[in-house]
Amino acid sequence: MAATCGSRRGPAAHGVLQAVNTCEHHEAGVRGASRADRNMLMTVTGGFGALDRASWATLRAVLA
């Protein structure tokens, strides 16, 4: 049987990563800088990539 959107149970892994990333971009606390400055710094320094890798590792452990 082919998988369809209706046959999925729970959120897709990509959706979980998007939710974590969106929360970090828009909801996480910011001290000493504007949110835009913090987001730019995390993008340039690889902070968001590190967050995505850590989130993926956690998700894989939970689903294992």
ZIVENJO-V575241 format. One record per pair of residues at least 12 apart in sequence whose C-alpha atoms are under 10 Angstrom apart, sorted by the first residue. I is the first residue (numbers start at 0). J is the second residue. If there is no record, write none. Layout:
I/J  I/J
//
This chain:
12/55  12/58  12/59  12/62  13/55  15/54  15/55  15/58  16/50  16/51  16/52  16/53  16/54  16/55  16/58  17/51  17/54  19/50  19/51  19/54  20/47  20/48  20/50  20/51  20/54  23/38  23/47  23/50  24/37  24/38  24/39  24/41  24/47  25/38
//
